[in-house]
Amino acid sequence: MRMLSRRTLLAIALPAIAAKMARAAAAEDYPSQPVTFIVPFAPAGGTDILARLLGQKLEQRLGKPFVVENRPGAGTVIATNFVAKSPPDGYTIMMAVSSLAIDATLYKKLPYDPAKDLALIALIATVPFVLVVSPSLPVYSVDDLIKLAKKRPLNYGSGGIGTFHHLAGALFANMTGIKMTHVPYRGTAPALSDLMGGYIQLMFSDLGPALPLINAGNLRALAVTTTQRFPSLPDVPPLAEAGVPGFDAAAWQAVVAPAPTPKDIFIKLNIELNAIVATDDVHERLTDLGMNPVGTGSPDQLQHFLESEIVRWGKVVEAAGIAGSE
């Protein structure tokens, strides 16, 4: 075999070295202009509040504005498609939620591939959900609820078809062998309102909006969906301890960007966001919002997490018979 000359080897290697140095320089200078931070929901919700908090902290640490832009609609598909099709230069990022994984199975056709066109920069927090019932319902434990559901039909509400509220309810029904009728609403607030009024009997709600209603006695909390109790509800057991062994489910909040974004920029943002989540004031604010701070994991580890979430919730979507929505 003929040995390549030193000059030939240099000719082959130098472009790759130059490209690597250019990427490193780009990451070092990043950001050199304002960054657009997309939120797939309307202003004032938990995801919007979180994005604005992170954007403010990133601006303080990196010296350039992180401008939050709300693009609600189509169950986050509008915003996600916008980000997936944006230039992969680190100047368009998004506050994503669990629906990024759920939608991969929920919709027959998406204008993007969640696992290939987008990548997680940082996992910010998990969001425990709480099983709440109408105070008029004569149940005081998960066991009471299961027994009642086997005697007469019950309706459970959600913030919409394919939301985490919906799938948590479907998972609960599947694991307990009960049948319930799903009643979708246009958001969490109207569902909780009807639950208080007794028009539906139960709901799996994110903790933030449910907690003040629980504390006021307007709703009764039976269990949380994670394996750990939540500090704000120390007397409310996990479902896994309350009669549904193995139940462990939480929504999540993560920052994502187009997958082809330079890895050095991914790593830089990952380090900054993980450090931000670790600060005492952000940790406290996330807890106040009903979230469990995470702030760990490399971009490569988080991509494996996203892929596993797509598989996991795909099974729930199919078992619930809601796969194949347009």
LINFENBEL-V541557 format. One record per helix or strand of 3 or more residues. SS is the DSSP state (a for helix, b for strand). FROM is the first residue (numbers start at 0). TO is the last residue. If there is no record, write none. Layout:
# LINFENBEL-V541557
ss->{SS & SS}
from->{FROM & FROM}
to->{TO & TO}
This chain:
# LINFENBEL-V541557
ss->{a & b & a & b & a & b & a & a & b & a & b & a & b & a & b & a & b & a & b & a & a & a}
from->{5 & 34 & 45 & 65 & 73 & 91 & 98 & 113 & 117 & 141 & 153 & 163 & 179 & 187 & 201 & 206 & 218 & 230 & 249 & 262 & 279 & 298}
to->{28 & 38 & 61 & 69 & 83 & 96 & 105 & 116 & 133 & 150 & 157 & 175 & 183 & 196 & 205 & 214 & 223 & 232 & 257 & 277 & 287 & 318}
